[in-house]
Amino acid sequence: MFHLKDIAVVILNWNGKGLLNTFLPSVIKHSKDAKIYVVDNASTDDSVAFLETHFQQVKVIKNTVNGGYAKGYNDAITHIKEPLLCLLNSDIEVTEHWLNPILDQFNSDSETVIIQPKILDYKKKTHFEYAGAAGGFIDKYAFPYCRGRIFNTIEEDTNQYNDTSTIFWASGACFFIRKSTFQELNGFDASFFAHMEEIDLCWRAYNLGYKAKYIGNSTVYHVGGATLNTTNPKKTYLNFRNSLYTLTKNTDKNLFARVFLRMVLDGIAGIRFIFQLQLLHCFSILKAHFSFYNALPRLLKQRKQLKKRSNYYNCNSIVWSYFIKKNKTF
């Protein structure tokens, strides 16, 4: 039986003093019995000194390099003893009793190893937030989407997802996982650096028969893009590259056909960026593909080491459903 003291709320920070000043107080206020850690990813601002002066109740873990989200958490978790981990973005406001429904789910179902709460938009609190919304799914070409958010269509929260539901992936913005499972899976794939590493981890957990859950009666508010916003071509590069990484490592069958079709769809996305005069984003897709080619031998080796399961996807092609059939909501 787990208790609140068994939860480690782990916040990764990189030059985010302002975000910590804004959002850490809500975490402290509403997580009184949990252990709170801030992992500093080799910041060059005075984040660490600020924490040590103003938030002495928070345990600070200092990483020696900025290895991004993936390596940053991998390195930090070796220093954490609590059996339940909450990997929380630094730009999230939590709410009263947000941890209790999560704890209840872990205690009531031993097969549930990963959990996500309802994630709403901090800047527009009546609507879901892009990164996770009400729990994630994926199509057979590794395009992710959510209940409450498909591509750029974001739903208003009208209590339509106030349920407990099995999902395929949980958002890295607020990601609960049993530490034993994180260790069994060898953590995040550090080659991802940032973006989609949580989907890869959830996919690997799924292939081992574990379950991920969405808990709709726990709510957090996420700014989104506070570290790397959607207009940054680097984010485009990481999303397209890491999506190909994830597909290659984890898809159940027809690997090369699916990768080829996915790359064709990426090409169409690149042409769309050209028409929108967003040339840097188009170049980011090209760069992502060249990086993927270079990494392919390693990815194929990883694939051989991972167990596979079929019928993982909820939708054959979310691109076809959304853009052709005009299905805009889950």
Contacts in CASP RR format, 6 or more apart in sequence:
PFRMAT RR
TARGET T0000
AUTHOR 0000-0000-0000
METHOD contacts of the structure
MODEL  1
MFHLKDIAVVILNWNGKGLLNTFLPSVIKHSKDAKIYVVDNASTDDSVAF
LETHFQQVKVIKNTVNGGYAKGYNDAITHIKEPLLCLLNSDIEVTEHWLN
PILDQFNSDSETVIIQPKILDYKKKTHFEYAGAAGGFIDKYAFPYCRGRI
FNTIEEDTNQYNDTSTIFWASGACFFIRKSTFQELNGFDASFFAHMEEID
LCWRAYNLGYKAKYIGNSTVYHVGGATLNTTNPKKTYLNFRNSLYTLTKN
TDKNLFARVFLRMVLDGIAGIRFIFQLQLLHCFSILKAHFSFYNALPRLL
KQRKQLKKRSNYYNCNSIVWSYFIKKNKTF
1 107 0 8 1.000
2 83 0 8 1.000
2 84 0 8 1.000
2 103 0 8 1.000
2 106 0 8 1.000
2 107 0 8 1.000
3 33 0 8 1.000
3 103 0 8 1.000
4 31 0 8 1.000
4 33 0 8 1.000
4 34 0 8 1.000
4 99 0 8 1.000
4 100 0 8 1.000
4 103 0 8 1.000
5 33 0 8 1.000
5 34 0 8 1.000
5 35 0 8 1.000
5 82 0 8 1.000
6 82 0 8 1.000
6 83 0 8 1.000
6 84 0 8 1.000
7 31 0 8 1.000
7 34 0 8 1.000
7 35 0 8 1.000
7 82 0 8 1.000
7 84 0 8 1.000
7 85 0 8 1.000
7 86 0 8 1.000
7 99 0 8 1.000
7 102 0 8 1.000
7 103 0 8 1.000
8 34 0 8 1.000
8 35 0 8 1.000
8 36 0 8 1.000
8 37 0 8 1.000
8 80 0 8 1.000
8 81 0 8 1.000
8 82 0 8 1.000
8 84 0 8 1.000
8 85 0 8 1.000
8 86 0 8 1.000
8 179 0 8 1.000
9 27 0 8 1.000
9 31 0 8 1.000
9 34 0 8 1.000
9 35 0 8 1.000
9 36 0 8 1.000
9 37 0 8 1.000
9 86 0 8 1.000
9 88 0 8 1.000
10 37 0 8 1.000
10 39 0 8 1.000
10 73 0 8 1.000
10 76 0 8 1.000
10 77 0 8 1.000
10 80 0 8 1.000
10 85 0 8 1.000
10 86 0 8 1.000
10 87 0 8 1.000
10 88 0 8 1.000
11 20 0 8 1.000
11 24 0 8 1.000
11 27 0 8 1.000
11 36 0 8 1.000
11 37 0 8 1.000
11 38 0 8 1.000
11 39 0 8 1.000
11 88 0 8 1.000
11 89 0 8 1.000
11 90 0 8 1.000
12 39 0 8 1.000
12 41 0 8 1.000
12 68 0 8 1.000
12 69 0 8 1.000
12 72 0 8 1.000
12 73 0 8 1.000
12 76 0 8 1.000
12 87 0 8 1.000
12 89 0 8 1.000
12 90 0 8 1.000
13 19 0 8 1.000
13 20 0 8 1.000
13 38 0 8 1.000
13 39 0 8 1.000
13 40 0 8 1.000
13 41 0 8 1.000
13 43 0 8 1.000
13 47 0 8 1.000
13 90 0 8 1.000
14 40 0 8 1.000
14 41 0 8 1.000
14 42 0 8 1.000
14 43 0 8 1.000
14 66 0 8 1.000
14 68 0 8 1.000
14 227 0 8 1.000
15 43 0 8 1.000
15 44 0 8 1.000
15 45 0 8 1.000
15 47 0 8 1.000
16 43 0 8 1.000
16 45 0 8 1.000
16 47 0 8 1.000
16 90 0 8 1.000
16 227 0 8 1.000
17 43 0 8 1.000
17 45 0 8 1.000
17 46 0 8 1.000
17 47 0 8 1.000
17 50 0 8 1.000
19 90 0 8 1.000
19 91 0 8 1.000
19 223 0 8 1.000
19 226 0 8 1.000
20 38 0 8 1.000
20 47 0 8 1.000
20 50 0 8 1.000
20 51 0 8 1.000
20 55 0 8 1.000
20 90 0 8 1.000
21 50 0 8 1.000
21 54 0 8 1.000
22 91 0 8 1.000
23 90 0 8 1.000
23 91 0 8 1.000
23 92 0 8 1.000
23 93 0 8 1.000
24 38 0 8 1.000
24 55 0 8 1.000
24 58 0 8 1.000
24 90 0 8 1.000
26 93 0 8 1.000
26 94 0 8 1.000
26 95 0 8 1.000
27 36 0 8 1.000
27 88 0 8 1.000
27 92 0 8 1.000
27 94 0 8 1.000
28 36 0 8 1.000
28 55 0 8 1.000
28 57 0 8 1.000
28 58 0 8 1.000
30 94 0 8 1.000
30 95 0 8 1.000
30 96 0 8 1.000
30 97 0 8 1.000
30 98 0 8 1.000
30 99 0 8 1.000
31 94 0 8 1.000
31 98 0 8 1.000
31 99 0 8 1.000
34 86 0 8 1.000
34 99 0 8 1.000
35 59 0 8 1.000
35 82 0 8 1.000
36 57 0 8 1.000
36 58 0 8 1.000
36 59 0 8 1.000
37 58 0 8 1.000
37 59 0 8 1.000
37 60 0 8 1.000
37 61 0 8 1.000
37 76 0 8 1.000
37 80 0 8 1.000
38 51 0 8 1.000
38 55 0 8 1.000
38 58 0 8 1.000
38 59 0 8 1.000
38 60 0 8 1.000
38 61 0 8 1.000
39 60 0 8 1.000
39 61 0 8 1.000
39 63 0 8 1.000
39 72 0 8 1.000
39 73 0 8 1.000
39 75 0 8 1.000
39 76 0 8 1.000
40 47 0 8 1.000
40 48 0 8 1.000
40 51 0 8 1.000
40 60 0 8 1.000
40 61 0 8 1.000
40 62 0 8 1.000
40 63 0 8 1.000
41 63 0 8 1.000
41 65 0 8 1.000
41 66 0 8 1.000
41 67 0 8 1.000
41 68 0 8 1.000
41 72 0 8 1.000
42 62 0 8 1.000
42 63 0 8 1.000
42 64 0 8 1.000
42 65 0 8 1.000
42 66 0 8 1.000
42 67 0 8 1.000
48 60 0 8 1.000
48 62 0 8 1.000
51 58 0 8 1.000
51 60 0 8 1.000
52 60 0 8 1.000
61 76 0 8 1.000
61 79 0 8 1.000
61 80 0 8 1.000
63 72 0 8 1.000
63 75 0 8 1.000
63 76 0 8 1.000
65 71 0 8 1.000
66 72 0 8 1.000
67 75 0 8 1.000
67 190 0 8 1.000
67 193 0 8 1.000
68 193 0 8 1.000
68 194 0 8 1.000
69 172 0 8 1.000
69 188 0 8 1.000
69 192 0 8 1.000
69 193 0 8 1.000
69 194 0 8 1.000
69 195 0 8 1.000
69 197 0 8 1.000
70 188 0 8 1.000
70 189 0 8 1.000
70 190 0 8 1.000
70 191 0 8 1.000
70 192 0 8 1.000
70 193 0 8 1.000
70 194 0 8 1.000
70 197 0 8 1.000
71 188 0 8 1.000
71 190 0 8 1.000
71 193 0 8 1.000
73 87 0 8 1.000
73 187 0 8 1.000
73 188 0 8 1.000
74 187 0 8 1.000
74 188 0 8 1.000
74 190 0 8 1.000
77 85 0 8 1.000
77 179 0 8 1.000
77 182 0 8 1.000
77 187 0 8 1.000
80 179 0 8 1.000
82 179 0 8 1.000
83 178 0 8 1.000
83 179 0 8 1.000
83 180 0 8 1.000
84 103 0 8 1.000
84 106 0 8 1.000
84 176 0 8 1.000
84 177 0 8 1.000
84 178 0 8 1.000
84 179 0 8 1.000
85 176 0 8 1.000
85 177 0 8 1.000
85 178 0 8 1.000
85 179 0 8 1.000
85 182 0 8 1.000
86 99 0 8 1.000
86 102 0 8 1.000
86 174 0 8 1.000
86 175 0 8 1.000
86 176 0 8 1.000
87 172 0 8 1.000
87 174 0 8 1.000
87 175 0 8 1.000
87 176 0 8 1.000
87 177 0 8 1.000
88 94 0 8 1.000
88 173 0 8 1.000
88 174 0 8 1.000
88 175 0 8 1.000
89 172 0 8 1.000
89 173 0 8 1.000
89 174 0 8 1.000
89 222 0 8 1.000
89 224 0 8 1.000
89 226 0 8 1.000
90 226 0 8 1.000
90 227 0 8 1.000
91 122 0 8 1.000
91 222 0 8 1.000
91 223 0 8 1.000
91 224 0 8 1.000
91 225 0 8 1.000
91 226 0 8 1.000
91 227 0 8 1.000
92 122 0 8 1.000
92 173 0 8 1.000
92 174 0 8 1.000
92 220 0 8 1.000
92 221 0 8 1.000
92 222 0 8 1.000
92 223 0 8 1.000
93 122 0 8 1.000
93 220 0 8 1.000
93 221 0 8 1.000
94 220 0 8 1.000
94 221 0 8 1.000
95 218 0 8 1.000
95 219 0 8 1.000
95 220 0 8 1.000
95 221 0 8 1.000
97 218 0 8 1.000
98 117 0 8 1.000
98 218 0 8 1.000
98 219 0 8 1.000
98 220 0 8 1.000
99 218 0 8 1.000
100 218 0 8 1.000
101 117 0 8 1.000
101 215 0 8 1.000
101 216 0 8 1.000
101 217 0 8 1.000
101 218 0 8 1.000
102 115 0 8 1.000
102 117 0 8 1.000
102 176 0 8 1.000
102 215 0 8 1.000
102 218 0 8 1.000
105 112 0 8 1.000
105 115 0 8 1.000
105 164 0 8 1.000
105 213 0 8 1.000
105 215 0 8 1.000
106 112 0 8 1.000
106 115 0 8 1.000
106 176 0 8 1.000
106 178 0 8 1.000
109 211 0 8 1.000
109 213 0 8 1.000
111 209 0 8 1.000
111 210 0 8 1.000
111 211 0 8 1.000
112 210 0 8 1.000
112 211 0 8 1.000
112 212 0 8 1.000
112 213 0 8 1.000
113 177 0 8 1.000
113 178 0 8 1.000
113 181 0 8 1.000
113 205 0 8 1.000
113 210 0 8 1.000
113 211 0 8 1.000
113 212 0 8 1.000
114 170 0 8 1.000
114 175 0 8 1.000
114 176 0 8 1.000
114 177 0 8 1.000
114 178 0 8 1.000
114 181 0 8 1.000
114 201 0 8 1.000
114 202 0 8 1.000
114 205 0 8 1.000
114 210 0 8 1.000
114 211 0 8 1.000
114 212 0 8 1.000
114 213 0 8 1.000
115 170 0 8 1.000
115 176 0 8 1.000
115 177 0 8 1.000
115 212 0 8 1.000
115 213 0 8 1.000
115 214 0 8 1.000
115 215 0 8 1.000
116 132 0 8 1.000
116 135 0 8 1.000
116 136 0 8 1.000
116 167 0 8 1.000
116 170 0 8 1.000
116 171 0 8 1.000
116 172 0 8 1.000
116 174 0 8 1.000
116 175 0 8 1.000
116 176 0 8 1.000
116 212 0 8 1.000
116 213 0 8 1.000
116 214 0 8 1.000
116 215 0 8 1.000
117 174 0 8 1.000
117 214 0 8 1.000
117 215 0 8 1.000
117 216 0 8 1.000
117 218 0 8 1.000
117 219 0 8 1.000
117 220 0 8 1.000
118 128 0 8 1.000
118 134 0 8 1.000
118 157 0 8 1.000
118 161 0 8 1.000
118 162 0 8 1.000
118 214 0 8 1.000
118 215 0 8 1.000
118 216 0 8 1.000
118 217 0 8 1.000
118 218 0 8 1.000
118 219 0 8 1.000
118 220 0 8 1.000
119 128 0 8 1.000
119 129 0 8 1.000
119 131 0 8 1.000
119 132 0 8 1.000
119 133 0 8 1.000
119 134 0 8 1.000
119 171 0 8 1.000
119 173 0 8 1.000
119 174 0 8 1.000
119 220 0 8 1.000
119 221 0 8 1.000
119 222 0 8 1.000
120 126 0 8 1.000
120 127 0 8 1.000
120 128 0 8 1.000
120 129 0 8 1.000
120 157 0 8 1.000
120 219 0 8 1.000
120 220 0 8 1.000
120 221 0 8 1.000
120 222 0 8 1.000
121 127 0 8 1.000
121 128 0 8 1.000
121 129 0 8 1.000
121 130 0 8 1.000
121 154 0 8 1.000
121 221 0 8 1.000
121 222 0 8 1.000
122 129 0 8 1.000
122 221 0 8 1.000
122 222 0 8 1.000
122 223 0 8 1.000
122 224 0 8 1.000
123 223 0 8 1.000
125 221 0 8 1.000
126 156 0 8 1.000
126 157 0 8 1.000
127 154 0 8 1.000
127 155 0 8 1.000
127 156 0 8 1.000
127 157 0 8 1.000
128 134 0 8 1.000
128 146 0 8 1.000
128 148 0 8 1.000
128 149 0 8 1.000
128 154 0 8 1.000
128 155 0 8 1.000
128 156 0 8 1.000
128 157 0 8 1.000
129 149 0 8 1.000
129 154 0 8 1.000
129 173 0 8 1.000
129 221 0 8 1.000
129 222 0 8 1.000
129 224 0 8 1.000
130 149 0 8 1.000
130 152 0 8 1.000
130 154 0 8 1.000
130 224 0 8 1.000
130 230 0 8 1.000
131 171 0 8 1.000
131 172 0 8 1.000
131 173 0 8 1.000
131 222 0 8 1.000
131 224 0 8 1.000
131 225 0 8 1.000
132 146 0 8 1.000
132 149 0 8 1.000
132 170 0 8 1.000
132 171 0 8 1.000
132 172 0 8 1.000
132 173 0 8 1.000
133 146 0 8 1.000
133 147 0 8 1.000
133 148 0 8 1.000
133 149 0 8 1.000
133 154 0 8 1.000
133 155 0 8 1.000
133 161 0 8 1.000
133 171 0 8 1.000
134 146 0 8 1.000
134 147 0 8 1.000
134 148 0 8 1.000
134 161 0 8 1.000
134 165 0 8 1.000
134 214 0 8 1.000
134 216 0 8 1.000
134 330 0 8 1.000
135 146 0 8 1.000
135 147 0 8 1.000
135 165 0 8 1.000
135 167 0 8 1.000
135 169 0 8 1.000
135 170 0 8 1.000
135 171 0 8 1.000
135 214 0 8 1.000
136 144 0 8 1.000
136 145 0 8 1.000
136 146 0 8 1.000
136 147 0 8 1.000
136 167 0 8 1.000
136 168 0 8 1.000
136 169 0 8 1.000
136 170 0 8 1.000
136 171 0 8 1.000
136 214 0 8 1.000
137 144 0 8 1.000
137 145 0 8 1.000
137 146 0 8 1.000
137 147 0 8 1.000
137 167 0 8 1.000
137 168 0 8 1.000
137 169 0 8 1.000
137 313 0 8 1.000
137 314 0 8 1.000
137 315 0 8 1.000
138 144 0 8 1.000
138 145 0 8 1.000
138 168 0 8 1.000
138 169 0 8 1.000
138 199 0 8 1.000
138 203 0 8 1.000
138 312 0 8 1.000
138 313 0 8 1.000
138 314 0 8 1.000
139 145 0 8 1.000
139 313 0 8 1.000
139 314 0 8 1.000
139 315 0 8 1.000
139 316 0 8 1.000
139 317 0 8 1.000
139 318 0 8 1.000
139 319 0 8 1.000
140 251 0 8 1.000
140 258 0 8 1.000
140 313 0 8 1.000
140 315 0 8 1.000
140 316 0 8 1.000
140 317 0 8 1.000
141 247 0 8 1.000
141 258 0 8 1.000
141 261 0 8 1.000
141 262 0 8 1.000
141 265 0 8 1.000
141 317 0 8 1.000
141 319 0 8 1.000
142 243 0 8 1.000
142 244 0 8 1.000
142 246 0 8 1.000
142 247 0 8 1.000
142 251 0 8 1.000
142 258 0 8 1.000
142 262 0 8 1.000
143 243 0 8 1.000
143 265 0 8 1.000
143 317 0 8 1.000
143 318 0 8 1.000
143 319 0 8 1.000
144 169 0 8 1.000
144 196 0 8 1.000
144 199 0 8 1.000
144 243 0 8 1.000
145 151 0 8 1.000
145 315 0 8 1.000
145 318 0 8 1.000
145 322 0 8 1.000
145 330 0 8 1.000
146 171 0 8 1.000
146 330 0 8 1.000
147 161 0 8 1.000
147 165 0 8 1.000
147 167 0 8 1.000
147 214 0 8 1.000
147 330 0 8 1.000
148 154 0 8 1.000
148 155 0 8 1.000
148 161 0 8 1.000
148 329 0 8 1.000
148 330 0 8 1.000
149 155 0 8 1.000
150 318 0 8 1.000
150 322 0 8 1.000
150 327 0 8 1.000
150 328 0 8 1.000
150 329 0 8 1.000
150 330 0 8 1.000
151 318 0 8 1.000
151 322 0 8 1.000
153 322 0 8 1.000
153 328 0 8 1.000
153 329 0 8 1.000
155 329 0 8 1.000
155 330 0 8 1.000
161 214 0 8 1.000
161 216 0 8 1.000
162 216 0 8 1.000
162 217 0 8 1.000
163 214 0 8 1.000
163 216 0 8 1.000
164 213 0 8 1.000
164 214 0 8 1.000
164 215 0 8 1.000
164 216 0 8 1.000
164 217 0 8 1.000
165 213 0 8 1.000
165 214 0 8 1.000
166 211 0 8 1.000
166 212 0 8 1.000
166 213 0 8 1.000
166 214 0 8 1.000
167 212 0 8 1.000
167 213 0 8 1.000
167 214 0 8 1.000
168 202 0 8 1.000
168 203 0 8 1.000
168 206 0 8 1.000
168 212 0 8 1.000
168 312 0 8 1.000
168 313 0 8 1.000
168 314 0 8 1.000
169 198 0 8 1.000
169 199 0 8 1.000
169 202 0 8 1.000
169 203 0 8 1.000
169 212 0 8 1.000
170 176 0 8 1.000
170 198 0 8 1.000
170 202 0 8 1.000
170 212 0 8 1.000
170 214 0 8 1.000
171 198 0 8 1.000
172 198 0 8 1.000
173 220 0 8 1.000
173 222 0 8 1.000
173 224 0 8 1.000
174 220 0 8 1.000
174 222 0 8 1.000
175 198 0 8 1.000
177 201 0 8 1.000
181 205 0 8 1.000
181 210 0 8 1.000
182 201 0 8 1.000
184 208 0 8 1.000
185 201 0 8 1.000
185 204 0 8 1.000
185 205 0 8 1.000
185 208 0 8 1.000
187 201 0 8 1.000
188 197 0 8 1.000
188 198 0 8 1.000
188 200 0 8 1.000
188 201 0 8 1.000
189 197 0 8 1.000
189 200 0 8 1.000
189 201 0 8 1.000
189 245 0 8 1.000
189 249 0 8 1.000
189 302 0 8 1.000
191 245 0 8 1.000
191 295 0 8 1.000
191 298 0 8 1.000
192 200 0 8 1.000
192 238 0 8 1.000
192 242 0 8 1.000
192 245 0 8 1.000
193 238 0 8 1.000
194 228 0 8 1.000
194 238 0 8 1.000
195 235 0 8 1.000
195 238 0 8 1.000
195 239 0 8 1.000
195 242 0 8 1.000
196 238 0 8 1.000
196 239 0 8 1.000
196 242 0 8 1.000
196 243 0 8 1.000
196 245 0 8 1.000
196 246 0 8 1.000
197 242 0 8 1.000
199 246 0 8 1.000
200 242 0 8 1.000
200 245 0 8 1.000
200 246 0 8 1.000
200 249 0 8 1.000
200 250 0 8 1.000
202 212 0 8 1.000
203 246 0 8 1.000
203 249 0 8 1.000
203 250 0 8 1.000
203 312 0 8 1.000
204 249 0 8 1.000
204 250 0 8 1.000
204 306 0 8 1.000
205 212 0 8 1.000
206 212 0 8 1.000
206 309 0 8 1.000
206 312 0 8 1.000
207 250 0 8 1.000
207 306 0 8 1.000
207 307 0 8 1.000
207 308 0 8 1.000
207 309 0 8 1.000
207 312 0 8 1.000
208 307 0 8 1.000
209 309 0 8 1.000
228 234 0 8 1.000
228 235 0 8 1.000
229 235 0 8 1.000
233 280 0 8 1.000
233 281 0 8 1.000
233 283 0 8 1.000
233 284 0 8 1.000
234 284 0 8 1.000
236 281 0 8 1.000
236 284 0 8 1.000
236 285 0 8 1.000
236 288 0 8 1.000
237 284 0 8 1.000
237 285 0 8 1.000
237 287 0 8 1.000
237 288 0 8 1.000
237 291 0 8 1.000
238 288 0 8 1.000
240 266 0 8 1.000
240 269 0 8 1.000
240 284 0 8 1.000
240 285 0 8 1.000
240 288 0 8 1.000
240 289 0 8 1.000
241 287 0 8 1.000
241 288 0 8 1.000
241 289 0 8 1.000
241 291 0 8 1.000
241 292 0 8 1.000
243 262 0 8 1.000
244 259 0 8 1.000
244 262 0 8 1.000
244 263 0 8 1.000
244 266 0 8 1.000
244 288 0 8 1.000
244 289 0 8 1.000
244 292 0 8 1.000
245 292 0 8 1.000
245 295 0 8 1.000
245 299 0 8 1.000
247 255 0 8 1.000
247 258 0 8 1.000
247 259 0 8 1.000
247 262 0 8 1.000
248 255 0 8 1.000
248 259 0 8 1.000
248 292 0 8 1.000
248 296 0 8 1.000
248 299 0 8 1.000
248 300 0 8 1.000
248 303 0 8 1.000
249 299 0 8 1.000
249 302 0 8 1.000
249 303 0 8 1.000
249 306 0 8 1.000
250 303 0 8 1.000
250 306 0 8 1.000
250 308 0 8 1.000
250 312 0 8 1.000
251 258 0 8 1.000
251 308 0 8 1.000
251 312 0 8 1.000
252 308 0 8 1.000
252 309 0 8 1.000
252 310 0 8 1.000
252 311 0 8 1.000
252 312 0 8 1.000
253 308 0 8 1.000
253 310 0 8 1.000
255 303 0 8 1.000
263 289 0 8 1.000
265 319 0 8 1.000
266 285 0 8 1.000
266 288 0 8 1.000
266 289 0 8 1.000
267 285 0 8 1.000
269 285 0 8 1.000
270 281 0 8 1.000
270 282 0 8 1.000
270 285 0 8 1.000
271 282 0 8 1.000
273 279 0 8 1.000
273 281 0 8 1.000
273 282 0 8 1.000
273 285 0 8 1.000
274 282 0 8 1.000
292 299 0 8 1.000
315 321 0 8 1.000
321 327 0 8 1.000
322 328 0 8 1.000
END
